[in-house]
């Protein structure tokens, strides 16, 4: 073996020390950013196409999404019935019948007081005018400005060139069309929900079977289990807290003298499923009910004040404390998601906005190319809801 030249480099067997470049490489490996502009372009086109499909086919996709979310809520109950040797088909039917029966009974029990308050609304207009007498002068001034603007627009436009076309379908036709669409959506939701509960983990098993790599199989199982655990925990916790809000609101309305406390408790329970926007709408409802019920303006402000206090205790203290470990979503994105899905699918979209955003974050956190989006969706521990 020839002797080694003294000019030859000496090989160093010591491990290299970490530096800034290696740290950046590790960061890029953990949260990669796509560098190809075509990736953003194609991803944007795919997102727009998917949103357009969700909007156009909302009559079909919305019941399916609602059934999937309800499946996550009812799946633990079906599994519990299965452990006591109840067949899955029977357990799924029992769970759906219990939920449907509860909703039908609640609607039947609350329909009479709701109709009574609807009849009191026209009779309470003079009382509302008496409460809002402070705002009469600003409203009249604003109306005067609007009238002057309309007169100026009419004077500058061509005379005789306006053609009014009025199409009135009638109240009965509108109610019939709305009722039919709601019933169709409910039937589709119940049908899809039943078969989802009966199938159990069938779709997950088929996905695991067709994935080529073991790491992909394990990742699919991990994502599915995490979605089921987190969303089920979220829905159960929110339902329990909303029930507590409903009971507290009913008791508060009873103590302050507002009639039909069960109706107001059910209203608070349902509105609390829509974060932020639901309680804001509820304050307006309780303010209107207080003005219709009490002669004094200060006494009329008591129902919305009590409702706001109950919501602050629940929404700012109890619920974030229970959900902070599972859900840390960006509050700005939560608001944007609520507004967007309400525009897309109405009230059901607003109810499904937070669960869908949470599912998106769970998937993004576990799929390496989407970790950047998952990090963007994350918020602080104080913004759990």
Helices and strands as residue ranges (DSSP letters): H 20-30, H 37-56, H 58-83, H 88-123, H 125-131, G 133-135, H 136-156, H 171-199, H 202-210, H 214-255, H 261-271, H 277-293, H 297-313, I 314-318, H 319-323, H 331-345, H 347-366, G 368-370, H 371-377, G 381-383
